[in-house]
Amino acid sequence: MNGPPVSMPDDVTSEPSGPGSRVRVARDEVWVDGLRLGTTTVTPTGEHDSSPIIVTLGILAKLDTFEEQRFWLLADRLRRPVIALDTPGWTVRGGGLPHQVRRRLRRGGFDWLAHLLGDVVLRTNPGVLDLAPSVVGYSLGASTGSALAADLTARGADLRGLSLIEPVAVRRQSLVELAWRNLRDARHSHRYAVENKDLAWAVSSGSPLPWPRAIELSLLVWAISRGHIPETVAGLPAKIPVTLVSGERSTLAPLPAIDRLAIGLRRSGHPVDQHTIPDAHHALWNSLAVVDRIADWIV
């Protein structure tokens, strides 16, 4: 029997074993059109809600233990499976992006890339369309996540909700402006990662970055700069709840742009829940304490 989401005790993050001891982790790799896409599925042990949370990652992110500990936390907190998808196409080992995906990225569209991600979700988790999944995306993942939400809806899924955390493509901007904003916010990344040292169970740093594919990485950055998230999300069925989470001091997802997105979506009939984390920057996802807080807002 499925049960409602259950909150953990307030002191759970101080436990040496942490949420990783209360979940099962399964890793897989799928090749689609010459592109290697990794997945990690985290399932709570014991009674839990079967509706999965599908998570798409930020640029240069990879599915290692440092990243996966966020999904242990989400799965344990919400008593729901979490399906995390590797950021596609930017590593040498992962294979190049197909031609049609590159062509769409040049125009700012993530739809073809999201369709590949949808294929991966269905291959690794058959039957997911019937389970009312949610989609959560951070940074670049907000672009792939919103496009994936549209793709899964077109395949017949009844989405439970879409949560966009620090969506960079919330507005159109030049590459120079995007690079400048990234440099300003990148200075704070270490601050959020250091917060995890207070947790006995936390992994403090990730594995070394793999060798990147310059062309694919450049295309992903270019597509982000085109700012297509408002258009993509507005095209979703109006009944799908949308949650927007941003840092008060973020330069990559500035609050005025998030406010405009929320206003526009509400005018088009979308239920929108907006949250601003005080004094936080774009790198807030590095902090497990912040992820724990965001878990309360995921639908």
N, C-alpha and C positions, 0 to 999 in steps of 0.2 A: 504494500500500500504506500502511495506517495504521501509525504507529509509537507507541511508548509516550511518555508525557510526558517531556520533556527539560528539565533544569535549566539555567539560564543560568550562565555564568561568574560568579564572585563580584564581579568589577569591572564587570559590564555596565552598572550604573546610573550609572557615572561617564563613560560614553561620551557625547560631545556629541550624537550622533544618537539614542541611546536605542532602546527597543523599538519606537517608532513607525515606524522605518525598516524594520522586519522584519515588518510586518503590513499588510493591506489593510483599509480602513475604508469601509463602505457605510452610508449613512443613508437612512431612509425614514419616511414618515408614513402612518398608516392611520386612517380615520374609522370608528368603530364606534358605532352608536346615538347619533350626534350628538356623540361624544367623540373629540377628536384625540389619538392616541397615537403618539409618536415612538419609533423604534427605531434603534439603532446596532449593526451587526454587524461585529466585528473578527475577521479570519481571518489566521492565521499564513501567511507565504509559505513555500514549500517543503513538505517532508513534514510531515504533522501528523496527529494523532488527529482523526477526524471527529465525535466525541461532543461536542456543544456545551455550554457553560456559560451558562445563562440567568440574568441578574442583574436584580434589582429594587431600586430606589433608595429612599433615605430621603426624608422629608418636605421640601419646598421644594428638592429636588434637581432638576436639569435636565440634559439631555444636551448639554452644551457641551464644548469641548476640555478644560477643567479637570477635568471628571468623566470624560471618555472616556479620559484618559491612564491611569487605573487599569485599563481594559480592554485597552489596548495591552500593559500589563505582564502581566496575567493570561494573555492569549492567547499572548504570546511565551514566558512562563515555562513554561506547561503544554502548549504546542503543541496547543492546542484552540481552536476558534472560541468567541467570546464574543458573546452576544446580549443587549444591554442594553435595558431597557424604561423609558421615561420614567415618572416618578411621575404617575399619572393624576388629572385632574379638578380640580386646584387653581389653574390659570391661566385668566384670562379668555379668552385666545386659544384655549385648548384645548377649550372647550365644557364644558357642565355635565354632571354625573353623571346617568345615567338614573334614573328614579324607583325602579325595583326595587333598584338599587345603593344609593341613599340609604336606602331602607327597611331593607336588611340592615345597613348601617353603623350605623344607630341602635341595632341590637341587638348590635353588636360583630362582625358577620360580614363577612369579606372575600371570601366565596365568589363572589358575583355579580360583583364587581369583578375577581376573578381569572379568571373565565370570559371576560370581555372581553379580558384580557391574553392568555389562551390563544388566543383568536381571532386576535389580532394576531400572535402567534408563528407560528401556522400559515399565515397569509396571507403573511408576509414570509419565512418559511423553510419551504416545503413539504417534507414528508418528515421533519421533525424528530422526530416521534414514534417513528420507527424507528431513531433514532441513539443511544438510551440517554442522554438529556440529564441534566445536573445542574442544580440550581437553587441560587442564592446570593442571600441577601437581607440588607441592612443596615438596622438601625433600623426605620422604618416598613416598609421593604422586606422585613424578616423576616416581617411579617404577610402582605403580599401574596405574598411568595415561598412561604411554607408553604401558603397557600391555592392558589397556582398549582400547586405540586407535587401537591396533591390533585386539582386539575382535570385536569392532564396525565395523571395516573395513571388517572383515570376515562375518559379518552379513549383509553387503551390504551398509554401510554408506559411503558417499563420504565426507571424513573429510576435513574441511577447513584448519586445521592446528593443530600442536601439540606444546605446549610451556612447557618447562621443566625449573623450577626455582630451583636452588641449588640442582641438582640431586645427591644425596649421592652415589647411586649405579653406578656411572660413572666409577668406578674402583674396582677391587677386593682388599680386605684388610682383615687383621686378626681382630678378635673381640677385641683384646687388642688395636690395632691401632684405630679402630673405636671408642671405648670407650674413649681413650685419646683425639682424635680429638673432640669428642662431649663435653667433659669437658672443653676443651680450648675455644670452640665457645659458650658454654652455658653461660659463664661469661658476654657475651654482650647482652643477651636477654632483660634485664631490660632497657638498654640504648635505644633500639628501641621502646619499649612499652611506655617509658616516652615521646617520641616525640609526641605521640598522645594527650597529655594533652593540646597542643596548639590548638586543634580543638574543638570547642564548642560542636559539635555533637557526638564526639567520646566516645566509651565505653572504659574505661581505663584498665579494668582487666576482666579476665574470671571467670566463676563459678568454684567451687572446682572440682578437678579431681575425676572421679569415681574410684571405686576399680578396679585395673587391673587384668587381667588373666595372670599369670606369664609365662605359657608355650606358649600361643599364642604370647605374646609380645616378648618373646625370639626368636620364629620362625621368626617373622617379621624382627627383628634385624639381625638374621643370614642370611636371604635371602638378605637383603640390602648389607651385607658384601661380597656377591658373585659377585656383580658388573655386573649384566646382562643387564643394560640399553643399552649399545652400541649394543649388539646383538639384543635386542628387537626392537630398533628403526631402525636399519639397515634392518630389515625384513619388514618394512612398505613399501607400494607402494612409488616409488621414487618421485611421483608428490606431495606428502604431504609436505608442508613447515614445517620446524622444527625451533623453536626459542629456544635458550639457554640463560639463564640469570643466572649470578653468581656474588657473591661479590668478590671484588679484594682481600680481606684478609680472605676469608673463608678457614677454614681448613677441613671441611667436604666435600666440593666440590671444591677441589683445582684447580686453574686456568689452570695449565699444563694439568690436566686430561680433563678439559672441552675443551681445545684447541685440544687435540688429538681426542676427540669425534667429534668435528666440522670438522676437517680435514678428518677423516675416512668417515663421512657421505657425505661430498662433493665429495670425490673420488668415492663413490658408486652411485653418481648421485642425491643425495638429496639436495634440496635448503635449506640452513642453514643461519639463521640470528643470530649472536652471540652478546650479550651485557654484558659488565662488569661494575658493579656499583662501582665507586671509593671508597676505604676505607671502604667497607661494609663487614659484616660477614654473617654467615649462617642465623642468626636470623633476617635478613633484612625484612622478611615477616611480622614481628610484627609491622613494621612502616607503617601506612596508607599513608604517603607521598611517601614511596618507592613503595607501591602497585599502587598508582596513576601514578607513573612514568612507572612502568612495563606495565600498561594498554596500553600505546602507542605502545608496541611491540607485543601484542597478535594478532594473525591472526585469 
